[in-house]
Amino acid sequence: MTQLEAAKKGLVTDEMKIVATDEHLPVDQVREAVASGRAVIPCNRAHRAIHPVGVGRIFSTKINANLGRSTTTSGKGDELFKLDVALRAGADFVMDLSVGEDLRSIRQGMLDASPAPLGTVPVYETISRLKGDIPEMNPDLLLDVIREQAEQGVDFMTLHAGLLLRDIPKAMSRVMGIVSRGGAIMTEWMQKNHTENPLYANWDRVMDILAEHDVTVSLGDGLRSGCLADASDAAQFAELDVLGELVRRCRERGVQVMVEGPGHIPFNQIQMNMEREQEICEGAPFYVLGPVVTDIAPGYDHITSAIGATAAATYGASLLCYVTPAEHLGLPDADEVHRGVIAYKIAAHAGDVARGLPGARERDDKMAQARAAFDWKAQFEVSLDPECARKRWQKTRVCTGAEDDDHCSMCGKEFCAVRTSKRIREQTGSNAH
């Protein structure tokens, strides 16, 4: 049985127990969320190294790190190193988006090394196996690739099944057209062959494969907006309506499902987008890229998108796909992977605090107490990136020669407000709370 099928039968799986322990929730609450489709636990039985992770609004907001080589940059060894960097920084999920040759070997290495659930976009491998400067997607091969990846142990797959032939003209009137790599591949095949999306047309066959291995569907947003000018348009919402239909079909088949969301969205449209997905897709976990809230900051899109991701996590998203400083510019290196993960750990945590998730503010309160006590060691221990904070603090100490001082170099001892507050408390006999 899949996790969804077990939950519907009232059965508690080992994976549900692990998620309940990690999330500090009663296991029956986890089971009920999975049974309703409001939560998923992507966990392919063939992924031996996995530690199950729950995605849904009753859980803490999770983050995903996209990895994988391109045809011009990076190789298998590089991606395993980046995987380690992402996991050490705190990524909850990873995706292998590799293209080119030897993809099965690269993916197996990542499955063996990753306790985090691993996802793929099968159409990428499909195209990589075909010949020609601009190979044409092969629907039969795509189904074969989906099966092979499921058998290998992939936990969730992005499938662009909601982009239909009838909606292509809506996207072609945009400023940037279609910016989803998988969406563009599917669209070009449909346009050339004047035939409906093969994933949509063969959805029952796809479900048979994924149900057998309990692979979670991540319904791809092939018509997501690639710039603010294209946000929240007819194309995007036409696809979302189809995704709502596919969510219901997945649940009926016992296949776990989550829904992917828009890329570039003005900040004031984020809440509406989150709430619209929740309504149309009946509470299915929302997996969003960013959203990126402005188009004009290449090199800083880990920041522009983390701003949007915080709002997304507050208003409805359950899984945030990180964006690195390399977005729109090139394949991220290991340092950029690290910075992307940390930016999104900040966004996810800020969203959890904003929505009042029980226990979310505990670390913030510990940080406040440590700062009030000038306990630098405790501050580093509760921070999201302890090594970065420690190195920056030590840099000041080396420059000033004041390794043992309790204050920082911003105000110095004489102007430190925290020291002043401490003196006032001592004078008035007040205690900090």
ZITA-V750331 format. One record per pair of residues at least 12 apart in sequence whose ideal C-beta (glycine too) atoms are under 8 Angstrom apart, sorted by the first residue. I is the first residue (numbers start at 1). GAP is how many residues later the second one is. Records with the same first field share a line. If there is no record, write none. Layout:
BEGIN
I=GAP  GAP
END
This chain:
BEGIN
1=213  253
2=209  212  252  253  254
3=12  13  31  37  38  40  211  253
4=30  31  33  36  247  250  251  252
5=249
7=24  25  27  28
8=27  246
10=21
11=20
12=15  16  19
15=26  28  37
16=14  15  18  25
18=33  34
19=22  33  34  35  40
22=31  32
23=31  35  36  37
24=334  335
25=33  34
29=29
30=24  28
33=21  23  25
34=20  222
36=247
37=210  214  219  220  245  246  247
38=18  19  20  245  246  247
39=15  16  17  18  19  20  246  279
40=14  15  16  176  216  217  218  245
41=12  13  14  175  215
42=13  51  75  77  113  114  173  174  214
43=74  112  171
44=106  109  110  111  169  170  171
45=168  169
46=105  106  107  167
47=64  70  71  106  107  108
48=63  64  105
49=62  63  64  65  66
50=64  65  66  67  105
51=64  65
52=65
53=39  40  63  64
55=203  230  232  263  264
56=229  262
57=226  228  259  261
59=259
60=288  292  297  300
61=252  256  257  258  259  287  288  290  291
62=30  31  256  257  258  286
63=27  28  29  30  256  257  258  259  278  281  282  284  285
64=27  28  29  30  31  55  223  255  256  257  258
65=21  26  28  29  30  257  272  275  276
66=28  29  31  255  256
67=12  15  16  19  27  28  29  30  31  43  270
68=27  28  29  30  31  38
69=29  30  31  37  262
70=29  30  261
71=28  29
73=257  258
74=257
76=26  29  30  33
78=256
79=17  19  27  30  31
80=29  30  33
81=253
82=250  251  252  255
83=27  30  31
84=29
85=249  252  253  256
86=251  252  255
87=27  28  29
89=248  249  252  253  256  296
90=251  252  255  294
91=25  231  250
92=24  25  227
93=23  24  25  26  63  226
94=16  20  22  23  24  25
95=23  24  25  26  63  226
96=14  22  23  24
97=23  24  27
98=26
99=25  26  28  29
100=28
101=27
103=21  22  25
104=44  48
107=13  42  45  47
108=44
111=41  42  43
117=38  39
118=35  36  37  38
119=35  36  37  38  39  99
120=29  34  37  38
121=36  37  60  61  99
122=20  23  24  27  35  37
123=14  19  22  37  59  62  63
124=57  58
125=20  24
126=12  15  16  19
127=58
129=12  16
136=52  53  56
137=48  49  51  52
139=50  59  63
142=56  57
143=59  62  63  66
146=13  60  63  64
147=62
150=59  60  62  63  65
151=62
154=61
155=60  61
156=59  60  61  62  102
157=53  58  59  60  61
158=24  60  61  62  102
159=40  47  58  59  60  61
160=20  22  23  26  37  39  60  61  62
161=36  38  39  42  45  58  59  81  85
162=35  38  57  58  59  60  77  78  80  81  84
163=20  23  24  34  57  59  60  76  79
164=32  33  36  74  75  78
165=25  29  30  31  32
167=56  68  71  72
168=19  22  23
170=53  63  64  65  68
171=16  52  64
174=51  52  55  56  59  61
175=52  54  55
176=49  50  51  53  54
177=49
178=44  45  48
179=45  46  47  84
180=40  41  42  43  44
182=38  40
183=37  38  39  40  41
184=38
186=12  13  36
187=35
200=42  46
203=43  46
204=49
207=42  43  46  48
210=45
211=42  43  44
214=42
215=40
216=39  40  41  42
217=29  33  38  39  40  41
218=39  40  41  42  69
219=24  27  28  38  39  40  41
220=40
221=15  18  19  22  38  39  40  41  42  68
222=17
223=12  13  15  16
224=12  36  37  38  39  40  65
225=37  38  39  40
226=37  38
227=37  68
228=36  37  38  66  67
230=34
231=31  33  34  35  38
232=30  33  37  40  41
236=26
237=39
240=19  36  37  40  41
241=39
243=16  37  38
244=36  37  38
247=12  34  35  37
248=34
257=27
258=26  27  28  29  60  61
259=18  22  25  26  27  28
260=27  28  29  61
261=12  13  16  25  26  27  28  30  51  56
262=26  27  29
263=26  27  28  29
264=26  27  28  29  31
265=25  26  27  28  43
266=27
267=26  40  41  44
270=21  23  38  41  42  45
271=40  44  45
273=18
274=12  14  37  38  41  42  43
275=40  41
277=39
278=38
285=33  34
286=26  30  31  32  33
287=30  31  32  33  34
288=21  24  29  31  32  33
289=16  32  34
290=14  15  18  19  22  31  33
291=14  17  18  20  21
292=12  13  16  31  35
293=12  14  15
298=29  30  31
299=26  30
300=25
301=22  23  24  26  27
302=20  21  22  23  25  34  37  38  41  42
303=40
304=19
305=17  18  22  38
306=17  37  38  40  41
307=40
309=35  38  39  42
310=36  37  40  41  44
311=40
312=39
313=34  35  37  38  39  41  42
314=37  40  41
317=34
320=24  27  28
322=18  19  21  22
323=17  20  21
324=12  13  15  16
325=14  15
342=42  43  46
345=39
346=38
349=14  35
363=19
366=12  16
367=12  15  16
369=63
370=12
371=47
372=46  49  50  60
374=32  33  44
376=17
380=13
393=15
396=12  13
406=13
407=12
END
